[in-house]
Amino acid sequence: MGIIDVYYNTVTLYLDKIRLEENENIDKAGEILAKAISADRIIHVVGTGGHSYIGAEDFFERAGGLFPIEPIFEPSLSLSFGALRSGSLERLPGLMQKIMAQYDLAPGDTLIIVNAYGINSATIDAAITAKEKGLTVIAITSKEFQLKVPKDHPARHPSKKNLYELADVTIDSKVPFEDAVLKFDGLEQKVGPVSTILNSFAIQCLVARTVEKLLEMGVKPPVWTSANIPKGDDNNAELIKKYKGRIRFLW
């Protein structure tokens, strides 16, 4: 069996774990989002640093995605402004409180936190701040990873808390400890990370379940159409008009 086959089979194994084991949590989270959308609320999403930043982008302004999503984008936490800088800032206590203070986070709103590892200061501060403000917190994260990282590891928030302990609902993305899954003879480091694939699968499962619940409620789901297909712009125009001025990064 070639290395690509091994990687494919391993990724499929973890995808199946989400499919088989996280149905109840995806259902709970989908219910929260469907009720929020039917009440004309905006859903907030943050990917707290490194490649988990992609999580917020994966929820936002994409074909087949939910429209009323406001990502909390902080450039200093993205890799495009420097990988080592991002890594340092995601460990800085107090940063997320200042970032989140710039957003209109109202009691009763929902914040989705995407972070595969679930231990750093930006992640834990985001959850604590959201709870203090009266928001419902949905986490997409790996319990296994959090449980295996030592409590004294420097990447951890000073409280030593784990994201899944703070969230109202956690969708376990099943990311294994170390993230990478392929072992080669003669190489200490593993290759083939799976966190982005697993996060994205969990995210889109949640989107699909939310749309399903909205339809069951008799509510037309506000969903993006690809702007790169015929009539895509026309299909989006009505929703763009509806949410104009309510979603910061839409323009």
Secondary structure, 3 states (H helix, E strand, C coil): CCHHHHHHHHHHHHHHHHHHHCHHHHHHHHHHHHHHHHCCCCEEEEECCHHHHHHHHHHCCCCCCECCEEECCCHHHCHHHCHHHHHHHCCCCCHHHHHHCCCCCCCCCEEEEECCCCCCHHHHHHHHHHHHCCCEEEEEECHHHHHHCCCCCCCCCCCCCCHHHHCCEEEECCCCCCCEEECCCCCCCCEEECHHHHHHHHHHHHHHHHHHHHHHCCCCCCECCCCCCCCHHHHHHHHHHHHCCCCHHHC
